[in-house]
Amino acid sequence: MTWRPRSGPLFVTLVVGVAILVLGAAVTRAGWTTAQVATAANSAKTGRLAFTHTYASTTCVGTGPSDTACADSPVTTAASSSSAQTLDTTLSNQTTGGGAFTQQVQVTSCAPAAFTNTTTSGDPLLSRSRVTRNVTDKWGTTSAATFNGTSQYAADVVSTSTSAVAATSYTVGLWFKAAPGSGGGGLLSLNASPVDTTSSGANPSVYLDPTGRVRARFDGVPIIVIPVILTVASGSGTDYRDGQWHHVALTVSRSILTTDLRLYVDGAVADSALGVTLLVGTGSAAWWHVGWTDTTGLLGYGNPTAYFTGSLSGVFRTTTALSAGAVSTLAGAASASAYATALSGAQHLWMLAEGRTATYTPAIAYVTGGNPCALVRLGWTLGSTSAFSPTAIATLTGSGWLPASPAAAPAGGASHTLTTSYSRVPVGYDTDVAGLELVTVLGHRANLSGTSWRLLFEWTTAVLLG
């Protein structure tokens, strides 16, 4: 696998404020104003103990005894070769009377986020670097995703033989909404790498150039030794970086000696090309990419950027070259469901409609060992006590609540720190895992000794980047 450098150690600090109301005692805030303390009406005997998790731009507050669901992820940076990211500081506003907290963490599941393939269920797209999901689509529903133009993309799990692609007719297409003034980028392409690593170039590649023209390139197998490169593009001066939804389709019609390439934009033919090529291929493995293309060989053909900036929806591949009428029907579909129905016979259809509750649990063939959650690890320390050393997340999912030993609660105005480290495994890390959105269910609970009080925080869709 090709090593790609990642950023060095990054730190995220979460603050847990703890306030305790001792029976009949006055509250001393000690300069700490985040935690909320309250007593029930007409009673001096009811106290509240509040925790506040603060991470990135999100705050999650819980007051026990209760269960609290938290949004986003308490770990916001990608795994790196180094470790140690501080997560929580527990601050007590006043003395607890010698009590102790048992604070524990738990990982119950981990799997990469996926976009469902509605026609070939075993081949979803796996997104990278926190692609924005549930975005408003062409029809006002939420079957779209937004890509940032710098690091986000998605690629399918199962490789495609380039010889199979070269020997058949087909159509690929999707809806796109490019950000105004953006640099364009890859819309849909078949690449020799399962990730965003440049190799021998994409074939085919459908992309938006920096001026907003839609372009496509197809490399045919030459009859003698002269390379056959077919390219098509929307008209000069057409700029589709207008913040509006547009439909693009590329039909590839193959015969024994020729290839007929046709580019459709919004249901109408924008360009076509005919070349003399052999009906054979090299037989290497390749993967479909959305939001990224290998730009190798595209110099002089619009010079696109690799990553797309904007929203995408309704990505498909058929095993026939669709007629002009069929393409027009897709571009004129009245709803997402009508669009999907028209493509019910397609080989692949990724609507990009799912939130991160959609995950992929089978082994991934191109990842060492098949399980990306086995290649990143979590460790946890409470105060000066090591709860558990950095351990592969795949192992932690079957370990239950860790640790079990209590730590002395801090005195009034004092604090202790909970540190969670997130890192790559030191030996055997596969760079093909980098950027995968590992959807992880994380729990953090606290109990106060000698009482029935307890508080549970849970992140049901925490995204840890591989």
N, C-alpha and C positions, 0 to 999 in steps of 0.2 A: 504494500500500500504506500502511497505517496505521503510523506510528512508535510503538514502545512503548519507553520508557526501560529500559535494563538497568543493572546495577550497574557501578561504576567499576572501575579496574584492581585485580585480585586477584593474589596471588603465591603460588606453590607452590614449596617448596624441596626438592630431592632431593639427598642426600649420597652421593657415591661415594668410598668409602675404598679406598686403594691401598696395599698392603704388599708390599715386595720383599725377598727374601732373597738377598743377594749371596753368591757362593760362599765358603764358609768363614767368613762374617761373622756376628756376633751380631745378633740382632734388637733394634732400638731402637723402642719404641712411641711415644715422644714424646707421651705423654698421650692417644693415640688408641687406643681399645679395641674399635672395631666390627669392623674387618677381621680375618680369621683367617689366620695364617701357620703353615705346617706343612712338615716335611721328611719324605721317605720314610724308612722304618726302615733304620738302619745306613748312612745316606748323608747327606753334608753338601753334596751337589751338586744337590739337587732343591729348587727354590723355587716358591712360589705367589704369584700376583698377584691380589688380590681386589677386586671392585667391589661396593659396596652402594648400590642405589637405594632411597631412602626418600621416599615421597610419600603424602599423606593419612595413613591408618592402615596402609598396606601397606609391606612391605620386600621387595625382590627382591635376592638375593645371588647373584653368579656368580664362580667362580674358574676362570680360563682355564688351558689352552686348552679351551673348551667352548662350547656353546650353551645359553642359559638362557631359558626362557619365563616371562614376568612376567604377573601378574594385573592386572585392572582397567585403569586408564589413568594415564599419567604426567602428564597435564594434566587437572585435576579441575574447573576452573571454566569457565563459559560464555564464549564470545567476546564482546568488548566493543569499543567504538570506540577504546580505548587498547590498549597492547601490553605486552610484557616480563613474562614469568613465568620466574623462575629455576628451572631444573630440576636441575642437578647441580653439585656442587663436588667436584673430584678432589683428594684429600689424599694426599701421599706420606709414608710413615713413615720412609723413609731414602733416601739419595741413590741415583739410578739409574745413576750413572756417566756422565752426559752424554747419556743416551738421549733419545728423543722418542717421544711417542705420536701416532699418527694416529687421531683419533676422528671418526667419521662417523655421520650419521643417514640414514635412508631411509624414504620413504612409498611403499608399494606398491599400496594401494587405499584407496578412501573411498566410502561410500554410506550413506544413512540406514537405520537399523534398521526392520524391518517385522514385522507380524503377518500371516501368510499368510491369504488368502481362499481357502478350499478349494473353493468353488463358482464363483467368478469370479476367476481367478488374477491378472488385470490390475488388480485394485482392492484392494490390501492396506491395512491400517491402518499409519500411521507414528506411532510413539510419541514423546513429548516429555519432556525433563527426567529421563531415566534411570528410567523405569518399572521396577519390580522384576519380573523374569521367572522362569519355571519354578517357580511357586508351587504348593503342593499344592492340588488342586481338590476338587470334591465327591466324587470317586471314589477319592481317595488317589493319583492320578497327578499330573502336573505341567502340566496344560493350563490354567493360570490366571496372572493378573498382578495385582500389588498397586499401588495408586495412593495418593499421600500426602495428598490433600485440599487441597493448596496450589498445585501447579504442574503436576502430571503428568496427562496424558490421551493419547488417540490419536484420529486422524481418518483417514478414507479418502482416497485419492489422486484418484479420479475423481469429479467432481461429478455430482449427481443433479438432474434438472429437477423443480422443485416441481409443475409442471403434470402431469407423469407420475405423481407420487406422489398428487396430489389426484384423479386420474381413475381410480384403481384401488383395489381392496380389497387389504389386506396384513396381515401380522402381524410384529411385532418382539418380540424377547425376549432374555433372557440369564440367567445365574446370577450372584448377588451374595452377598457376605459382608461386611456392614458392621461396622466397628470399633465396639465398645461405647462409648457416650457420644459418638460422633462427630456431626458436624453434618449427616449425610446427604450430599446432593449429586446431580449428574447421573449417571444410569446410561447411558442411550442416547438420543440426540436427533439431529435433522436441523437443521443450522444454516446460516445464510446466509454464514458465513465459514469458510474451511478451517482457521483457527486458533482461539484462544480469545478472539476479539474480539467484543464484543457488537454486535448489529446490530438486526434487526427482530424478534428472538425466534426460539425453536426451534419447529418444527412437523413432526412431533409431538415431545413431550418426555416421557420416562419418568424419574422421579427419586424420591429419598427425601427427605422433609422432615425438619426438625431434631428432630421427635418420633419419627421412625422409621416413619412411615406411607409406604407406596408410593403414588405419585400419577402421573397422566398427564394431559396436556393436548393437545387437538387443535383447531386453528383451521380452521373450514370457510369456504367461500366463500358469503356471504349471498345470498339470492334478491333482496332489495331493497338496503338500505344498512346494515341492522343487523348488526353482527358476530355470527358464530355461534361460540361457544367451548364446546367439550364437555370436561368434566373428570370424572375418575373417581379414586377413592381407596380404599385398604383401610380397614377399619372403625376408628372412633375408639378409641384405646387400644391398637391393634396397634403394637408397637414391634419392628421387624425389625433393630434395631442390637444384635443379640445374639451376634455372632461366629459365627453358623451360616450354612450355605449355604441360599439360597432361590432358587426359580425364579420369574421374572416374565415374563408375556407380555401384549401389548396387541394385540387384534384390531380391525381397522378394516374394517367391511363397508359398501361404498358402493353406492348405487343412484342413479337419476337425480336424486332430490330429497332423499334422506336419507343420514345416516351413523349407523351403529350401532357404538358404542364399547364394548368389553368388556375389563376388566382381570382377569387371572388371577394369583394368587399361590400357588405350590406346587401347581399343577394345578387349583385350584378358583376359580370366579368370585368375585371380591372386590367388584366394582361394575360397573355398566353405565350408558350414557347414549345417548339417541337424539335426533338433531337434524335439522332441515330445512336442507339445504345444496345448492348447485349442484355438479354433477359437472365442474368446470373448475378451472383453477389459473392462476397468474400467469406461470409459465414461467421463473422466476429460478433461478440455480444454487445448490445447497446441498450440504453434506457431512455424512456421518454421523460423530458424535462418541461416543466411549466414555470414561466417567469425567469428563465435563464437559457442562454445558448452558448455553446462553444464558438467563439468568434474566429477561431483558426480558419483561414481561407476566405474570410469575408472582407478583407481589405480590398477596397475598390468596388465593393458591392453595398455601398451605403455606410460602411464603417460603423456598425452598431456597437453600443455598449452591451456587455454581457447580461446585466440584470435589468429587469423591467420595473418601471415605476408606475403604479396604478393598480387597477382592479381587473380580475379575470373571472370567468364563469363558463360553465358548459363546455368543457374540453372534451374532444372526441376523436376517435379514429374508426373508420369503417374499412372493410376489406373489398370495397368496390369504389370506382370513380363515380361519384354521385352526378346525376344529371343537373343541368342548370335549373330545372324546375324543383328538384329536391333541395338544392341549396337555397333557392328563393323561399321555399316553405320553412326551412330552418330560420332564416333571417326574419321571417314574418310571424314566427310563433307567438301566440297571444299570452303565453304563460310559461313558467319554468316546467310545469308538468307536461304541457303540450310539446315543448321542445324535447323533453326526455322521451316522450312517447314516440315522436318522430325518429328518434335514434335508438329505439328499443332493440334493433338488430345489429347495432354497432359492436365492434370488437371491444372498444373501450369507451366509457362515458364517465367522466369525473365532473360532476356538477359543482364541486367545491362548496357544498352546502352545509357541511357538518361543523359543529363546534368541537372542542378538544375532548369531548366524551367519546369520540370515535378514535379507537386505537388499533394497532396491529400487534397481535401477540405471537404469531408463528415465528420460527427462526428466519432470519434474513440471510440469504445465501452469501451476499458479498461482505458481511460483517464477520470478523473472526469470532468463532464460537456461536454465532447466530443471534446472540442476545446483547444488544447495546447496553442494557441496564447492568450487565456483569462487568462493564468496562469503565464505569464511574463509581465513586464511593462516597459515603458519608461517614463522618466521625462526630462525636459529641462529648463535650466537657462541661461539667457543672462546677463553677468555682475553680478550685484547684484539683478537683477529683475527675479523673478520666472515666467517663461513663462507658464508652466503648471506642476503641481505636478505629481509624478509617477502614470501612468494610464495604465490599461491593454491594450496591443497592439490591441486586438480584438475591443476594444472601439475606439481607435484612428483611425482605418481604415475608420471610417465614419465621422471623425471630420474635415476634410479639413486641410488647412494650419493653424498652430499654432506657435507662438502667432501672434497678429495683431499690437501690440504697438511697436513703434520704441525705439531704445536706442541711446544715443549720441555717435557719432563716436569718437574714441580716438584721442587725439592730436598727432602731429608728434612725433614719437619715443615712444609713449605710447601704451598700449594694453588693451583689455578686453577679458574675457574668456567666451566661450560657453561650458557649462557642460551638458552632457547627462548622465542620470543615467539609468542603465539597471539592473533589479533585478527580483526576484520571487515575486509573490503576497504574502503579509504577512500572509494571512489566506487562507487555502484551496489548497495550492500548492500540486500537485501530483508528486511524485518522478518518476513516469513512463514517465514523460515528459523530464527528464534530458537527455541531449545530442541530443535530436531531432533537426534536421537541419531546423529551421524555416526560410523559404525563404521569405524575406520581401522587399518590394519596399519602399525605403526611399528617400526623397527629402530634399534639403537644398537650400534656395534661399535668396538672399540679394538685397535690393533696396536702392539707395542713394536718400535721400529727395531732392526735388526741381529739379530733373533730370529725364530723361527717362531711365537712366542706370539701368540694373538689371543683375543678374548672377544666373544661376540655376545649381546645382549639383544633379545628380540622381544616386542612386545605385539600379539597377533593379533586382539584385539577391543577395542582402545582406543576409548573413546567420547568424542568431542569434541562439545561442545554448540554448535550454531550460534548 
